[in-house]
Amino acid sequence: MDQTRTTPGQTGQVAQQPIQIDMRLLAKSLRRPRSAFSFFMNGVVGLMTIIALVPLFSVIFMLLLRGGARLSLSVFTELPPSAFELGGGFGNAIAGTLVIVGIAALISVPFGIISGVFLAEVAPGSRLAHAVRMCAKLLTGFPSILAGVFAYGAVVLLTGGFSAVAGGIALSILMLPTVTLTAEEAIRMVPSKIREAAIGMGATRVQTVWMVLLPTAFPGVLTGIMLAVARAAGETAPLLFTALFSNYWLGSGGLDLMQPTASLAVLIYNFSAMPFENQVELAWAAALVLVLMVLTVNLIGQSLSRTRVD
Amino acid sequence: MPELGADPARKSDPVTRAPTAIEKYGNAIFTAANYLFAWLTVLLVLYIVYTIASTAVPAIGKYGWGFVSGTKWDPNTREFGVLPEIWGTLYSSLLALVIGTLFGVAVAVFLSEHFLATIVFSVLKVFGVQFHSFWGNLPDRLESLLKNLVELLAAIPSVVYGLWGIYFIIPFIRPMCQWLNVKLGWIPLFSTTLSGPGMLPAGIVLSVMIMPTIAAISLNSLLAVPPKLRQAAYGLGATRWETILAVTLPTASKGIFGAVILAFGRALGETMALAMLVGNSNVISWSLFSPGNTLAALLANNFAEAGPGEIGVLMFAALILLSITLLVNVIGAFVLERASGQKGMQ
């Protein structure tokens, strides 16, 4: 602060002469508190960014170290072990996760895309559209466990038992807002010229939407679906008391979707607190598989939207 | 040769024919379906609230306010109270918010000031390859890689974070916590020992989970600060950090505040990491190392084995959680909307 004060002072004293500035005062020097503070804060922020990324690398390292050690072909094909049993795997949990997420996608994708079309195309400025957007945003911040509570009240209590369908319905509530809002965004991104050309040629709204808008917006819509699927696959809380867990294959008594179903996420939760080393190792291996699945779907979804933007 | 579609009277003309009846009805049905699904989205939210509330009604009538102020949870004596859970939910979320905001805003500043690109550029300059066709792109590439890595933190499932918390964070911070308890035990924050699960590990893991949200939204609002303001501050002779602290951050503060509130809403509703790390005991304590419980963890642990009488009580707890998170989320969305509205006006 002091050099900013002294410079006008100097010019005041030697008003008649050309202004002389001590160039050394303008040079950046770490001896000056202002520059030193700036330099120090650069370091602090850099350090905090590095620390913020430590958990990511630590999680990946632990997954590879502890999960990778246990990973083999048998964990994909065998059933979860009971308390003192050795070996085993989580094949039924992988199948269960795929089935539950599949049910959720079957419900939420058509629902979300049609609502997205409504928001972007049918009545974008209407009061209903504002209400839908607000509801979708509310659902985005909706705690995942409450989706489970809802599915428990609406499905489990009605059908009288835990089932894959109940789990799928719980997950579909979490997927719906992502699919709706990204579909709306993607359809809006279609250049208005394309839309107007279709309407100008006499296409009906159905034809415009199905033959022009949705194919053009497809990568964006797919990104939304992929991100929603990736999120849903990793969710545990809504499945705890809707799909519950099962130690058997989904199809062991005929392919029945109305019975308790295993999932990777719930398996990790159940096994993580067990006092048996074998189960804990399996939990790590399942976590590695789950993270690989989620990240793959996530990265594919993101790369789709990136090619669209470029 | 007559042009195709020149005669509108010819119905069979493939180019300029009028829409067929099927297409007209299809159009009407499609539009109706659009309205139907739009209404269904709104009705779904109302139905969710209705389902939870209506199942909770018997318990609300039976326990009333005593449920909110009660501190015991015992299905055998039918005593239910969620004060420790409400306390634990707010305590763990605020703890996570403090840590998450510090790091999230730091990451956002680091990215918005292009520190990494600057450093990489000056390193490349030393080798004289800063405009090379491959090396010249490196600063931008590394920067977007860093951004993706931060986003990747949000993609990891919460149950995996819980597992990581049990087997990495708790053993890692335990010696430090014991030392703090022995040396500074007279401070209420350090008054108990960390015997495994507790508020601090739960808060740390929670902060890792909400940090990407804060970083992403803060970064957007920092990048939306008009460059003129920054340039004017530099022109007046301000250093980089005088500019950041006095100009950039205050201008972006509304967006950052909205990000913090949204992250708070997410932290309140987060379940798995807390159910695994918080210890699940009905304790109200100021101590960072004491075990506790949260509303979401209570639901996660008790719902699957709940008897018919306990369901209503749990639904009551879910209703309380729903009202808290809805309130916080609505405030956050409102703040963010106002922040982006103001930016549009500038």
Interface residues (C-beta under 8 A of the other chain):
Chain A: T4 R34 S35 F37 S38 M41 N42 V44 V45 G46 M48 T49 I51 A52 L53 P55 L56 S58 V59 M62 L63 R66 F111 I114 S115 V117 F118 L119 V122 A123 L128 A129 A131 V132 C135 A136 K137 L138 L139 G141 F142 P143 S144 I145 L146 A147 G148 V149 F150 Y152 G153 A154 L157 I173 L176 T180 G202 T204 R205 V206 Q207 V209 A230 A233 G234 E235 T236 A237 L240 F241 L244 A265 I268 Y269 S272 A273 V280 A283 W284 A287 L290 V291 V294 L295 N298 Q302
Chain B: T16 P19 E23 K24 G26 N27 F30 T31 A33 N34 Y35 F37 A38 W39 L40 T41 V42 L44 V45 Y47 I48 T51 I52 T55 L102 F103 G104 A106 V107 V109 F110 F115 L146 N148 L149 V150 L152 L153 A155 I156 P157 S158 V159 V160 Y161 G162 L163 W164 I166 Y167 F168 V208 M211 A215 G237 T239 R240 W241 E242 I244 L262 G265 R266 L268 G269 E270 T271 M272 A275 M276 A296 L299 A300 F303 A304 I311 L314 M315 A318 L321 L322 T325 L326 N329 V330 G332 A333
